[in-house]
Amino acid sequence: MTLALRPYPGGTLLPVRVRPASRRQGLSGLHAGSLRVAVSAAPERGKANDAVRELLASALGLRSSRVELIRGATAREKVFLIQDMSADELRGRVEAALAAAGTESREDA
């Protein structure tokens, strides 16, 4: 399975599966077409959402203002808009970030 990116006005939608309150932070592979992300922040008052946004921005080499939560504010399955970026460019950056994290593009079902 590959990452299920979708074009959207102003950028590309990135599906993310979040594991909040994790001991280790970072990108941890793919899950059912979504990027798996672990953050140490607790899922309360938007702390985990902010942590995911910052982590994605850092991993993808973007300003955090270009990463916007579109759907899933209270769910583990979230969709982020990566502004001003094509699906192909985003796929390349995600693959590079996964490789740098030592997870490559492995799929965990």
N, C-alpha and C positions, 0 to 999 in steps of 0.2 A: 504494500500500500504506500502511496506517496502522499505528500502533504496536499490537502484539499484547499488550495488558494483560490479565491474568487475575485475578479475585478469588481470594483465599486467606484462610484463617482469620487474622485479625489485620491484614489490609491488602490490598495488591495486588501481584502479581508483575510486575516490570519486566524484560523481556529486554534485554540489553546486549551489543553487540559491541565489544570492547576492542582498541585499538591501543597496546600498551605501547612504552616506549622511544621515544616520539615527540618531535620537536623542540618541538611546541606542544601544550599541554594544552587540553582543552575538549570541549564537545559539538560534533559535526560532522555531524549530520543523522540520517537513518534508513537502515537497511539490512535488507531482508527482514523487516520487522516489529519489528526491534530498534533501540534507540537506539545510535548510534555515539558512542563516547567515546575520546578520545586522552589518554594520560597520559605524562609524561616518565619515570616510575619504571620500572626494569627488572623483567621478570617473574621475580623470584627471591625466595624466602623470603617470599612474600605481599606484597611491597612494592607491586606494581602493583594488587593487589586493594584494599589499604588506600587507595591514591591514588584509585582509582575511587570507593570508598565516600565519601571526603571530598569529591571533586569533585561527585558526585551530590547529597550533602547540601547543599553550598553552592549549587549551581545551582537546587535545588528549594526552598531556603529552609527546610531542616530541620536538626535536630540529627543528627549522624552516628550516634547510637545508634538512630535510627529507620530506618536503612538497613542491611539484613542480607543478606550473601551466602548464597543458598540452594543454588545449583548452579553448577558450572563453575570451581572453585578453580584448576584448572590449564589451563583452556581459554580461548580468546578469546571464545567464546559463554558468557555468564554470565546468571544470573537472580538479581535482587535482590528482596527483600521490602521494600516501602515500608510501614512499619507505620502503622496507624490512619489510612489514607487510601483513599478510594473510587477506582475506576478513572476516573471522570469528573473528579474533582478532580486526580488525578495527570496525566491527559492534558492538562488545562488548564495545569498547572505546567510540564510538559515543553514544550508548545508555546510558552509564554511564555519559557522558558529558551532554546529554540532561536532564537526571534525576537531575544532580547537578544544572543545570540552571533552574530547575523547570518547564520544558516544556515536559518532558518525551518524548515519541515517537509519539506524536499526529500528525496526518496527516491533513494538510489544503489543500483543493483542489483548 
